[in-house]
Amino acid sequence: MIISGPFIVLDKRPYRESALLLRGVSPDYGRVSFVLHGGQSLSKSAPQADIFREVEIEFEDDGTGRELFTARKVETVLDFSPIADNSRNYRMAGKIAAFLLDNMPPGDVQLHTYETLRSVLCNLAGIDAGHEMWSLVQCSVVIKSAFLYENGMLPEAFSPEQNVFLENLVASGVDNGELPECPAKYWEQLNSWLNELITFHQLKK
């Protein structure tokens, strides 16, 4: 069956002769990889075959549950390359990419995490979403919260108010909306708590 769907490229490397291996995330396939034949020569004139791009990718799925597919067609949907203009933003994007590639399960629906990643990359790239751009720590908190929530690793908070805050936080990430209000220092505390959860679940940081 020929499938066409969105894919965010988080890693690109040469593969065999003239092909490229593109690794990243899909809302329907979770962590997934594609071989783009002839991609090493195409990449000079086809920036869609590069990291931090959201693309529409066409491939064949034979239903065997593979993680590696052959890309038939790749078209750019959103270009997040302005992230590279700011070294701190680029390093944060790299950390987020490594976290997802190391921990996201292959073959699972990851819609919340995918949409949140898209929102975070928009903020790191300075793409206007109608609200104040998120800080680096806020980007870190938002993507970790979405991933842990989607994979059943985000526990109940200590109070109903905190639960509402976390629910609104996850919703903001998915919708690229304005984040719930809280004191500035709370973002650092929340980031530390999420890091403790990541360690507890034996995920790679």
N, CA, C and O of each residue as an XYZ file, in Angstrom:
820
protein
N       0.841     -1.194      0.000
C       0.000      0.000      0.000
C       0.878      1.246      0.000
O       1.806      1.355      0.802
N       0.590      2.174     -0.888
C       1.332      3.436     -0.954
C       0.741      4.401      0.067
O      -0.460      4.673      0.063
N       1.607      4.913      0.942
C       1.214      5.827      2.010
C       1.862      7.181      1.762
O       2.989      7.263      1.275
N       1.142      8.235      2.101
C       1.713      9.578      2.085
C       1.338     10.256      3.391
O       0.164     10.291      3.762
N       2.321     10.789      4.084
C       2.035     11.410      5.368
C       3.146     12.324      5.824
O       4.216     12.359      5.216
N       2.902     13.073      6.903
C       3.899     14.018      7.410
C       5.020     13.316      8.167
O       4.831     12.251      8.754
N       6.182     13.939      8.137
C       7.385     13.376      8.766
C       8.319     14.536      9.069
O       8.556     15.388      8.212
N       8.850     14.574     10.285
C       9.838     15.598     10.645
C      11.208     14.953     10.667
O      11.443     13.997     11.405
N      12.118     15.483      9.849
C      13.472     14.941      9.731
C      14.316     15.460     10.896
O      14.472     16.668     11.078
N      14.859     14.522     11.683
C      15.687     14.884     12.832
C      17.141     14.455     12.673
O      18.006     14.873     13.443
N      17.406     13.626     11.678
C      18.784     13.161     11.464
C      18.925     12.759     10.002
O      18.013     12.179      9.413
N      20.075     13.073      9.428
C      20.361     12.736      8.027
C      21.797     12.274      7.928
O      22.700     12.911      8.471
N      22.013     11.159      7.232
C      23.385     10.678      7.061
C      23.499      9.877      5.768
O      22.503      9.325      5.300
N      24.697      9.802      5.182
C      24.891      8.990      3.969
C      24.557      7.531      4.251
O      24.787      7.031      5.352
N      24.013      6.856      3.246
C      23.621      5.451      3.403
C      23.992      4.701      2.140
O      23.462      4.960      1.060
N      24.916      3.764      2.300
C      25.399      2.967      1.187
C      25.932      3.872      0.082
O      26.625      4.845      0.378
N      25.632      3.583     -1.172
C      26.286      4.295     -2.276
C      25.887      5.772     -2.313
O      26.586      6.612     -1.746
N      24.791      6.093     -2.961
C      24.423      7.499     -3.115
C      23.153      7.848     -2.358
O      22.584      8.922     -2.555
N      22.704      6.937     -1.485
C      21.446      7.154     -0.779
C      21.658      7.967      0.496
O      22.784      8.140      0.964
N      20.550      8.462      1.046
C      20.534      9.107      2.348
C      19.636      8.310      3.282
O      18.636      7.734      2.854
N      19.996      8.283      4.545
C      19.136      7.726      5.579
C      18.566      8.892      6.369
O      19.303      9.654      6.994
N      17.249      9.021      6.333
C      16.549     10.081      7.051
C      15.848      9.462      8.253
O      15.022      8.562      8.099
N      16.174      9.941      9.444
C      15.520      9.448     10.659
C      14.733     10.578     11.293
O      15.162     11.732     11.285
N      13.578     10.235     11.840
C      12.760     11.259     12.467
C      11.490     10.676     13.026
O      11.446      9.502     13.396
N      10.442     11.499     13.093
C       9.199     11.066     13.722
C       8.011     11.336     12.807
O       7.995     12.275     12.011
N       7.024     10.467     12.962
C       5.771     10.549     12.218
C       4.630     10.444     13.217
O       4.763      9.724     14.207
N       3.507     11.138     12.997
C       2.398     11.015     13.950
C       1.803      9.614     13.981
O       1.273      9.197     15.011
N       1.880      8.885     12.884
C       1.258      7.558     12.791
C       2.235      6.411     13.001
O       1.817      5.301     13.330
N       3.544      6.660     12.816
C       4.541      5.593     12.882
C       5.556      5.789     14.003
O       6.463      4.972     14.160
N       5.420      6.861     14.787
C       6.398      7.115     15.835
C       7.776      7.347     15.247
O       7.922      8.065     14.258
N       8.799      6.736     15.860
C      10.154      6.841     15.309
C      10.222      5.983     14.047
O       9.850      4.810     14.055
N      10.700      6.586     12.977
C      10.718      5.881     11.702
C      11.885      6.398     10.867
O      12.326      7.535     11.034
N      12.381      5.547      9.962
C      13.516      5.912      9.108
C      13.169      5.642      7.655
O      12.394      4.741      7.337
N      13.762      6.445      6.780
C      13.539      6.306      5.347
C      14.865      6.317      4.602
O      15.769      7.087      4.928
N      14.968      5.457      3.603
C      16.084      5.506      2.670
C      15.626      6.314      1.462
O      14.595      6.018      0.858
N      16.398      7.328      1.121
C      16.119      8.142     -0.065
C      17.209      7.851     -1.084
O      18.316      8.378     -0.977
N      16.906      7.019     -2.069
C      17.900      6.636     -3.072
C      18.279      7.836     -3.938
O      17.422      8.599     -4.384
N      19.581      7.980     -4.162
C      20.081      9.125     -4.911
C      20.062     10.408     -4.114
O      20.317     11.485     -4.654
N      19.760     10.301     -2.827
C      19.590     11.488     -2.004
C      20.842     12.299     -1.799
O      20.757     13.504     -1.561
N      22.034     11.664     -1.884
C      23.264     12.428     -1.664
C      23.477     13.459     -2.756
O      23.988     14.547     -2.491
N      23.095     13.132     -3.973
C      23.204     14.116     -5.047
C      22.012     15.053     -5.038
O      22.144     16.234     -5.360
N      20.844     14.530     -4.668
C      19.650     15.373     -4.627
C      19.724     16.418     -3.533
O      19.175     17.511     -3.672
N      20.415     16.080     -2.423
C      20.413     16.978     -1.274
C      21.040     18.329     -1.580
O      20.763     19.309     -0.889
N      21.882     18.393     -2.606
C      22.501     19.667     -2.970
C      21.475     20.647     -3.525
O      21.628     21.861     -3.389
N      20.444     20.122     -4.141
C      19.428     20.988     -4.723
C      18.047     20.743     -4.131
O      17.075     21.380     -4.537
N      17.952     19.818     -3.167
C      16.672     19.482     -2.561
C      16.768     19.621     -1.040
O      16.992     18.630     -0.345
N      16.602     20.843     -0.512
C      16.776     21.053      0.924
C      15.747     20.314      1.774
O      15.909     20.225      2.991
N      14.678     19.775      1.150
C      13.708     19.018      1.940
C      14.341     17.773      2.546
O      13.848     17.259      3.550
N      15.411     17.288      1.958
C      16.102     16.109      2.490
C      17.157     16.553      3.492
O      18.327     16.190      3.366
N      16.753     17.330      4.480
C      17.689     17.848      5.466
C      17.014     17.874      6.822
O      15.792     17.766      6.921
N      17.817     18.018      7.868
C      17.252     17.994      9.209
C      16.442     19.260      9.480
O      16.641     20.304      8.860
N      15.526     19.122     10.427
C      14.629     20.187     10.852
C      13.786     20.704      9.685
O      13.667     21.907      9.448
N      13.215     19.748      8.977
C      12.200     20.029      7.958
C      10.989     19.153      8.263
O      11.134     17.984      8.623
N       9.805     19.720      8.118
C       8.611     18.882      8.083
C       8.294     18.644      6.621
O       8.168     19.587      5.841
N       8.164     17.373      6.253
C       7.951     17.021      4.862
C       6.718     16.131      4.735
O       6.284     15.497      5.697
N       6.176     16.100      3.544
C       5.173     15.104      3.165
C       5.946     14.026      2.407
O       6.559     14.298      1.375
N       5.909     12.812      2.927
C       6.732     11.755      2.372
C       5.859     10.607      1.878
O       4.923     10.187      2.558
N       6.173     10.111      0.698
C       5.419      9.006      0.103
C       6.271      7.741      0.150
O       7.444      7.751     -0.223
N       5.658      6.649      0.614
C       6.400      5.395      0.736
C       5.424      4.227      0.689
O       4.208      4.411      0.760
N       5.971      3.033      0.569
C       5.142      1.827      0.528
C       5.232      1.084      1.854
O       6.322      0.777      2.335
N       4.072      0.801      2.438
C       4.005      0.048      3.686
C       3.383     -1.317      3.388
O       2.224     -1.404      2.984
N       4.163     -2.376      3.591
C       3.668     -3.721      3.293
C       2.993     -4.381      4.494
O       2.606     -5.548      4.443
N       2.858     -3.601      5.587
C       2.145     -4.118      6.744
C       2.927     -5.062      7.620
O       2.341     -5.717      8.481
N       4.237     -5.158      7.434
C       5.046     -6.094      8.216
C       5.620     -5.462      9.488
O       6.345     -6.123     10.233
N       5.302     -4.190      9.741
C       5.763     -3.544     10.963
C       7.207     -3.099     10.926
O       7.853     -3.003     11.970
N       7.718     -2.829      9.751
C       9.117     -2.394      9.631
C       9.296     -0.981     10.185
O       8.339     -0.217     10.307
N      10.546     -0.654     10.517
C      10.888      0.703     10.933
C      11.617      1.463      9.829
O      11.720      2.688      9.890
N      12.124      0.750      8.819
C      12.870      1.359      7.726
C      12.091      1.184      6.426
O      11.757      0.068      6.028
N      11.810      2.308      5.776
C      11.048      2.309      4.534
C      11.846      3.018      3.446
O      12.805      3.735      3.731
N      11.438      2.809      2.201
C      12.043      3.520      1.078
C      11.155      4.684      0.684
O       9.979      4.497      0.371
N      11.717      5.887      0.698
C      10.964      7.077      0.317
C      10.828      7.146     -1.195
O      11.808      6.991     -1.924
N       9.620      7.379     -1.655
C       9.388      7.534     -3.087
C       9.390      9.007     -3.491
O       9.853      9.369     -4.573
N       8.865      9.847     -2.602
C       8.731     11.267     -2.927
C       8.771     12.055     -1.627
O       8.179     11.644     -0.629
N       9.471     13.192     -1.639
C       9.607     14.030     -0.451
C       9.341     15.483     -0.839
O       9.987     16.019     -1.739
N       8.392     16.114     -0.160
C       8.074     17.521     -0.437
C       8.039     18.308      0.871
O       7.466     17.854      1.861
N       8.649     19.478      0.867
C       8.706     20.299      2.071
C       7.332     20.857      2.423
O       6.600     21.356      1.568
N       7.000     20.757      3.730
C       5.784     21.378      4.257
C       6.154     22.617      5.063
O       5.602     23.695      4.842
N       7.099     22.461      6.006
C       7.575     23.573      6.822
C       9.084     23.472      6.966
O       9.628     22.383      7.152
N       9.751     24.605      6.880
C      11.204     24.664      6.970
C      11.585     25.333      8.287
O      11.320     26.519      8.485
N      12.199     24.581      9.177
C      12.621     25.120     10.470
C      14.101     25.484     10.481
O      14.674     25.667     11.555
N      14.731     25.595      9.319
C      16.180     25.825      9.256
C      16.642     27.121      9.919
O      17.813     27.193     10.292
N      15.786     28.177     10.098
C      16.268     29.352     10.834
C      16.736     29.036     12.251
O      17.382     29.872     12.882
N      16.421     27.845     12.762
C      16.951     27.433     14.066
C      18.469     27.550     14.080
O      19.059     27.907     15.100
N      19.103     27.248     12.944
C      20.570     27.248     12.865
C      21.163     28.644     13.004
O      22.369     28.779     13.210
N      20.341     29.684     12.895
C      20.841     31.051     13.019
C      21.168     31.418     14.461
O      21.853     32.411     14.708
N      20.685     30.629     15.410
C      20.935     30.881     16.827
C      21.544     29.616     17.432
O      20.886     28.577     17.484
N      22.779     29.695     17.884
C      23.491     28.497     18.328
C      22.816     27.840     19.525
O      22.792     26.612     19.616
N      22.265     28.633     20.448
C      21.607     28.050     21.619
C      20.336     27.320     21.208
O      20.054     26.233     21.714
N      19.573     27.903     20.304
C      18.366     27.245     19.814
C      18.706     25.967     19.060
O      18.006     24.960     19.170
N      19.794     26.022     18.288
C      20.201     24.845     17.511
C      20.632     23.706     18.429
O      20.312     22.545     18.172
N      21.352     24.032     19.492
C      21.764     22.999     20.451
C      20.544     22.393     21.142
O      20.487     21.182     21.355
N      19.567     23.234     21.493
C      18.352     22.717     22.112
C      17.602     21.803     21.154
O      17.126     20.741     21.554
N      17.493     22.207     19.893
C      16.826     21.363     18.899
C      17.542     20.032     18.760
O      16.901     18.992     18.612
N      18.873     20.058     18.806
C      19.648     18.825     18.721
C      19.410     17.910     19.912
O      19.317     16.693     19.752
N      19.310     18.491     21.114
C      19.030     17.691     22.309
C      17.641     17.051     22.221
O      17.463     15.887     22.581
N      16.670     17.814     21.744
C      15.312     17.292     21.606
C      15.284     16.169     20.576
O      14.645     15.139     20.790
N      15.976     16.369     19.464
C      16.028     15.333     18.422
C      16.638     14.046     18.972
O      16.111     12.958     18.737
N      17.754     14.167     19.707
C      18.411     12.984     20.262
C      17.511     12.282     21.265
O      17.454     11.053     21.293
N      16.806     13.050     22.090
C      15.908     12.467     23.090
C      14.811     11.647     22.415
O      14.529     10.524     22.834
N      14.196     12.200     21.381
C      13.107     11.487     20.706
C      13.618     10.281     19.926
O      12.990      9.222     19.947
N      14.741     10.427     19.243
C      15.281      9.305     18.471
C      15.739      8.168     19.385
O      15.688      7.002     18.993
N      16.185      8.497     20.597
C      16.641      7.486     21.536
C      15.483      6.791     22.255
O      15.602      5.629     22.643
N      14.359      7.501     22.436
C      13.320      6.997     23.335
C      11.961      6.730     22.702
O      11.182      5.946     23.243
N      11.658      7.351     21.588
C      10.333      7.163     21.010
C      10.186      5.751     20.456
O      11.065      5.278     19.735
N       9.087      5.070     20.782
C       8.893      3.718     20.251
C       8.582      3.749     18.761
O       7.850      4.627     18.303
N       9.125      2.808     17.999
C       8.796      2.740     16.572
C       7.438      2.071     16.356
O       7.039      1.185     17.113
N       6.747      2.504     15.324
C       5.512      1.842     14.933
C       4.296      2.204     15.760
O       3.228      1.631     15.546
N       4.417      3.137     16.702
C       3.290      3.545     17.539
C       2.792      4.923     17.134
O       3.572      5.781     16.722
N       1.490      5.126     17.254
C       0.927      6.457     17.031
C       1.477      7.403     18.098
O       1.417      7.106     19.291
N       2.012      8.538     17.660
C       2.601      9.531     18.569
C       2.132     10.924     18.158
O       2.942     11.821     17.923
N       0.823     11.089     18.075
C       0.255     12.331     17.554
C       0.556     13.520     18.444
O       0.957     14.573     17.949
N       0.367     13.372     19.776
C       0.620     14.495     20.684
C       2.080     14.933     20.610
O       2.380     16.123     20.518
N       2.982     13.954     20.652
C       4.406     14.293     20.627
C       4.792     14.918     19.297
O       5.579     15.864     19.259
N       4.243     14.394     18.203
C       4.564     14.945     16.883
C       4.124     16.403     16.785
O       4.910     17.266     16.396
N       2.875     16.674     17.137
C       2.365     18.044     17.034
C       3.116     18.981     17.965
O       3.347     20.143     17.631
N       3.500     18.473     19.141
C       4.257     19.300     20.077
C       5.658     19.577     19.557
O       6.158     20.695     19.684
N       6.293     18.573     18.974
C       7.604     18.794     18.352
C       7.504     19.869     17.284
O       8.356     20.753     17.200
N       6.479     19.791     16.481
C       6.263     20.801     15.440
C       6.156     22.201     16.062
O       6.738     23.159     15.553
N       5.406     22.306     17.166
C       5.243     23.591     17.844
C       6.563     24.087     18.408
O       6.895     25.266     18.281
N       7.319     23.187     19.031
C       8.604     23.571     19.624
C       9.573     24.048     18.545
O      10.264     25.049     18.734
N       9.630     23.345     17.422
C      10.527     23.763     16.343
C      10.101     25.102     15.754
O      10.945     25.911     15.369
N       8.799     25.336     15.684
C       8.320     26.653     15.231
C       8.835     27.754     16.149
O       9.276     28.803     15.679
N       8.781     27.517     17.458
C       9.255     28.517     18.416
C      10.762     28.703     18.330
O      11.246     29.833     18.374
N      11.509     27.613     18.208
C      12.961     27.727     18.106
C      13.390     28.403     16.806
O      14.435     29.051     16.748
N      12.572     28.246     15.765
C      12.881     28.868     14.480
C      12.363     30.298     14.389
O      12.638     30.995     13.413
N      11.619     30.740     15.394
C      11.089     32.099     15.391
C       9.918     32.292     14.447
O       9.672     33.403     13.978
N       9.187     31.207     14.164
C       8.005     31.299     13.297
C       6.838     31.786     14.138
O       6.459     31.126     15.106
N       6.273     32.906     13.794
C       5.228     33.554     14.594
C       3.999     32.659     14.709
O       3.466     32.180     13.707
N       3.558     32.443     15.950
C       2.353     31.640     16.188
C       1.275     32.456     16.889
O       0.284     31.908     17.372
N       1.479     33.774     16.941
C       0.486     34.630     17.573
C       0.648     34.756     19.080
O      -0.257     35.253     19.751
N       1.779     34.317     19.629
C       2.048     34.461     21.053
C       3.538     34.687     21.243
O       4.324     34.503     20.313
N       3.923     35.084     22.438
C       5.345     35.287     22.744
C       6.103     33.971     22.588
O       5.635     32.919     23.025
N       7.274     34.041     21.963
C       8.059     32.826     21.731
C       8.441     32.180     23.063
O       8.758     32.863     24.037
N       8.404     30.871     23.077
C       8.754     30.131     24.285
C      10.253     30.203     24.536
O      11.052     30.232     23.600
N      10.620     30.231     25.803
C      12.041     30.194     26.173
C      12.578     28.784     25.953
O      11.814     27.856     25.686
N      13.892     28.630     26.065
C      14.493     27.311     25.879
C      14.009     26.318     26.931
O      13.721     25.165     26.613
N      13.918     26.763     28.182
C      13.453     25.844     29.222
C      11.986     25.491     29.006
O      11.578     24.363     29.283
N      11.195     26.432     28.520
C       9.797     26.130     28.226
C       9.689     25.118     27.084
O       8.852     24.216     27.138
N      10.519     25.256     26.058
C      10.529     24.278     24.965
C      10.871     22.892     25.499
O      10.260     21.900     25.103
N      11.852     22.827     26.403
C      12.257     21.555     26.993
C      11.117     20.941     27.790
O      10.846     19.746     27.670
N      10.451     21.749     28.600
C       9.341     21.270     29.424
C       8.191     20.785     28.563
O       7.605     19.738     28.837
N       7.866     21.536     27.527
C       6.703     21.212     26.694
C       6.889     19.873     25.984
O       5.974     19.050     25.980
N       8.055     19.640     25.383
C       8.244     18.399     24.626
C       8.342     17.196     25.566
O       7.821     16.128     25.245
N       8.997     17.348     26.718
C       9.087     16.241     27.670
C       7.707     15.888     28.227
O       7.364     14.714     28.369
N       6.924     16.919     28.538
C       5.574     16.687     29.064
C       4.723     15.933     28.064
O       4.021     14.991     28.433
N       4.773     16.332     26.803
C       3.974     15.675     25.767
C       4.388     14.228     25.596
O       3.539     13.342     25.500
N       5.700     13.982     25.556
C       6.193     12.614     25.351
C       5.810     11.712     26.520
O       5.311     10.606     26.310
N       6.038     12.168     27.737
C       5.713     11.360     28.909
C       4.213     11.128     29.013
O       3.771     10.034     29.363
N       3.436     12.154     28.711
C       1.972     12.017     28.744
C       1.495     10.979     27.724
O       0.711     10.088     28.051
N       1.973     11.104     26.499
C       1.498     10.217     25.438
C       1.879      8.762     25.691
O       1.174      7.850     25.260
N       2.987      8.545     26.386
C       3.465      7.190     26.614
C       3.156      6.676     28.019
O       3.759      5.710     28.486
N       2.199      7.343     28.689
C       1.711      6.871     29.977
C       2.698      6.970     31.113
O       2.627      6.193     32.066
N       3.631      7.926     31.029
C       4.668      8.051     32.048
C       4.537      9.317     32.880
O       5.370      9.578     33.748
N       3.499     10.106     32.623
C       3.300     11.349     33.367
C       2.291     11.074     34.479
O       1.113     10.859     34.196
N       2.734     11.077     35.745
C       1.830     10.715     36.840
C       0.861     11.837     37.184
O       0.991     12.972     36.724
N      -0.112     11.476     38.009
C      -1.014     12.483     38.542
C      -0.225     13.464     39.399
O       0.706     13.078     40.106
N      -0.606     14.733     39.328
C       0.061     15.747     40.143
C      -0.465     15.676     41.586
O      -1.352     14.882     41.900
N       0.101     16.518     42.448
C      -0.240     16.475     43.863
C      -1.568     17.156     44.180
O      -2.123     16.947     45.258
N      -2.076     17.952     43.272
C      -3.328     18.665     43.528
C      -4.116     18.800     42.228
O      -3.540     18.709     41.144
N      -5.437     19.016     42.329
C      -6.248     19.226     41.118
C      -5.755     20.408     40.290
O      -5.795     20.373     39.060
N      -5.288     21.458     40.975
C      -4.800     22.634     40.259
C      -3.574     22.295     39.419
O      -3.440     22.765     38.290
N      -2.684     21.480     39.971
C      -1.492     21.082     39.220
C      -1.860     20.185     38.043
O      -1.239     20.260     36.983
N      -2.861     19.345     38.227
C      -3.318     18.500     37.127
C      -3.871     19.341     35.984
O      -3.598     19.073     34.813
N      -4.645     20.355     36.332
C      -5.190     21.253     35.316
C      -4.055     21.965     34.586
O      -4.090     22.118     33.365
N      -3.046     22.400     35.345
C      -1.905     23.080     34.732
C      -1.216     22.156     33.725
O      -0.907     22.577     32.610
N      -0.972     20.892     34.114
C      -0.290     19.957     33.218
C      -1.138     19.644     31.987
O      -0.607     19.525     30.882
N      -2.445     19.511     32.172
C      -3.327     19.271     31.028
C      -3.287     20.448     30.062
O      -3.234     20.259     28.846
N      -3.313     21.669     30.609
C      -3.245     22.862     29.754
C      -1.884     22.979     29.078
O      -1.784     23.444     27.942
N      -0.840     22.555     29.780
C       0.504     22.591     29.219
C       0.603     21.661     28.011
O       1.121     22.053     26.965
N       0.109     20.437     28.152
C       0.135     19.485     27.037
C      -0.702     20.005     25.878
O      -0.299     19.887     24.721
N      -1.865     20.578     26.178
C      -2.723     21.120     25.122
C      -2.053     22.279     24.398
O      -2.189     22.409     23.181
N      -1.331     23.124     25.131
C      -0.629     24.251     24.508
C       0.434     23.767     23.546
O       0.623     24.343     22.475
N       1.138     22.694     23.933
C       2.156     22.145     23.051
C       1.574     21.609     21.767
O       2.117     21.847     20.689
N       0.469     20.884     21.869
C      -0.170     20.308     20.686
C      -0.674     21.409     19.759
O      -0.532     21.314     18.540
N      -1.264     22.454     20.338
C      -1.897     23.513     19.535
C      -0.966     24.670     19.213
O      -1.353     25.592     18.495
N       0.264     24.637     19.738
C       1.176     25.778     19.624
C       0.490     27.043     20.117
O       0.517     28.088     19.467
N      -0.124     26.915     21.283
C      -0.840     28.037     21.873
C      -0.060     28.688     22.986
O       1.075     28.308     23.274
N      -0.671     29.663     23.604
C      -0.039     30.367     24.717
C       0.068     29.422     25.909
O      -0.886     28.714     26.231
N       1.212     29.410     26.553
C       1.431     28.516     27.674
C       0.684     28.992     28.915
O       0.460     30.193     29.071
N       0.293     28.074     29.802
C      -0.352     28.497     31.055
C       0.595     29.352     31.880
O       1.808     29.141     31.872
N       0.034     30.308     32.585
C       0.850     31.231     33.355
C       1.351     30.589     34.637
O       0.642     29.826     35.293
N       2.592     30.917     34.979
C       3.176     30.483     36.247
C       4.426     31.323     36.488
O       4.931     31.946     35.554
N       4.939     31.355     37.723
C       6.167     32.113     37.995
C       7.324     31.580     37.154
O       7.391     30.386     36.864
N       8.218     32.459     36.770
C       9.330     32.087     35.889
C      10.159     30.947     36.479
O      10.589     30.054     35.750
N      10.388     30.971     37.804
C      11.228     29.942     38.423
C      10.574     28.565     38.379
O      11.254     27.544     38.482
N       9.229     28.541     38.223
C       8.535     27.259     38.217
C       8.898     26.430     37.000
O       8.861     25.202     37.067
N       9.253     27.071     35.877
C       9.638     26.324     34.679
C      10.900     25.507     34.933
O      11.001     24.366     34.481
N      11.855     26.076     35.647
C      13.067     25.337     35.985
C      12.752     24.177     36.920
O      13.292     23.083     36.756
N      11.883     24.410     37.896
C      11.495     23.348     38.816
C      10.770     22.229     38.078
O      11.007     21.048     38.330
N       9.893     22.611     37.175
C       9.153     21.624     36.397
C      10.084     20.831     35.493
O       9.906     19.626     35.315
N      11.070     21.499     34.926
C      12.042     20.810     34.074
C      12.843     19.784     34.884
O      13.113     18.685     34.400
N      13.221     20.139     36.108
C      13.959     19.218     36.970
C      13.098     18.007     37.330
O      13.585     16.877     37.352
N      11.814     18.250     37.611
C      10.896     17.151     37.942
C      10.740     16.200     36.757
O      10.734     14.982     36.932
N      10.615     16.752     35.564
C      10.495     15.919     34.367
C      11.770     15.114     34.127
O      11.706     13.959     33.706
N      12.923     15.718     34.393
C      14.188     14.986     34.255
C      14.259     13.818     35.237
O      14.790     12.756     34.911
N      13.721     14.021     36.443
C      13.679     12.928     37.420
C      12.777     11.800     36.928
O      13.094     10.624     37.110
N      11.663     12.153     36.310
C      10.764     11.140     35.744
C      11.454     10.369     34.618
O      11.307      9.153     34.504
N      12.200     11.087     33.801
C      12.926     10.448     32.698
C      13.935      9.447     33.241
O      14.072      8.346     32.709
N      14.644      9.830     34.303
C      15.589      8.919     34.940
C      14.865      7.726     35.549
O      15.321      6.590     35.417
N      13.737      7.977     36.218
C      12.968      6.907     36.855
C      12.512      5.867     35.826
O      12.544      4.666     36.094
N      12.091      6.335     34.657
C      11.615      5.419     33.605
C      12.761      4.851     32.772
O      12.535      4.148     31.787
N      13.994      5.163     33.177
C      15.197      4.633     32.519
C      15.258      5.007     31.035
O      15.651      4.209     30.184
N      14.859      6.237     30.763
C      14.968      6.762     29.411
C      16.322      7.444     29.251
O      16.951      7.841     30.232
N      16.755      7.571     28.015
C      18.000      8.275     27.738
C      17.738      9.774     27.682
O      16.772     10.224     27.066
N      18.603     10.536     28.327
C      18.442     12.000     28.331
C      19.095     12.606     27.097
O      19.068     13.824     26.919
